[in-house]
Amino acid sequence: MTPPEITAAEQTALDNALLDALNPLASAMRARATGLAEERMWDADPIEVTLSILAT
C-alpha cells in the first residue's frame, strides 16, 4: 500500500492547524512551569522553551 500524498498547500494548512491547536496548550504549560506570563513565552531561547514544554 502506498502512502497517501498531499500537496504542499495541504501540508502547510495541516502545519498551521496543528500550531493553532497546540500553541495555547504549550503556552499555558510553559507559563505554569516557569511562572512567567504566557505572552513572554518566546522571550527565552526557542530550544529552552521546547525542552521545558516537553519536560512538563
N, C-alpha and C positions, 0 to 999 in steps of 0.2 A: 504494500500500500504506500503510495507516495504522499508526502505531507502536503497539506493544502498551502497554496501560495497566496500571499496577499500583496497588494500594491504598496508602494512607498507611501502614498497618501493614507491608505488604511492603517499602515504601521504607525504613522505619525499621529493619527487620530486615536489609536489604541494607547500609545505612549502618553498622550495628553490626558486621556480619560483616566489612566492609572495614576498619573501625577495628581490630577484633581481629586481623585478619591483618597489617596494615601497622604497627601500633604497635611491636611488638618490633623490627622492622627499622629503623624510624625512630629508636627509642631507641638501638639499637646504633650507627647511623651518627652520630647526634648525639654520643654518648659518645666515639666514635673521633675525630671532628673537633675536639671541644673539650677532650678529656682529662678531662671531668667524669664522675662516676658516672651510670649510666642513670637512677636514681631522682631525680636532680636536674635532669632534662631540662627540666621545665616551671617551674623556678625563674626562668628567663630570660623575656624578653618573648616572647609567642607568635609574633610576626612574625619575630623574630630566630631562634627555633627553626626555624620553617618555612623561612626562607631558607637557614639553614645546612644543613638536610637536603637541600634542593633543590640546593645547591651541591656536595654530595658526590655 
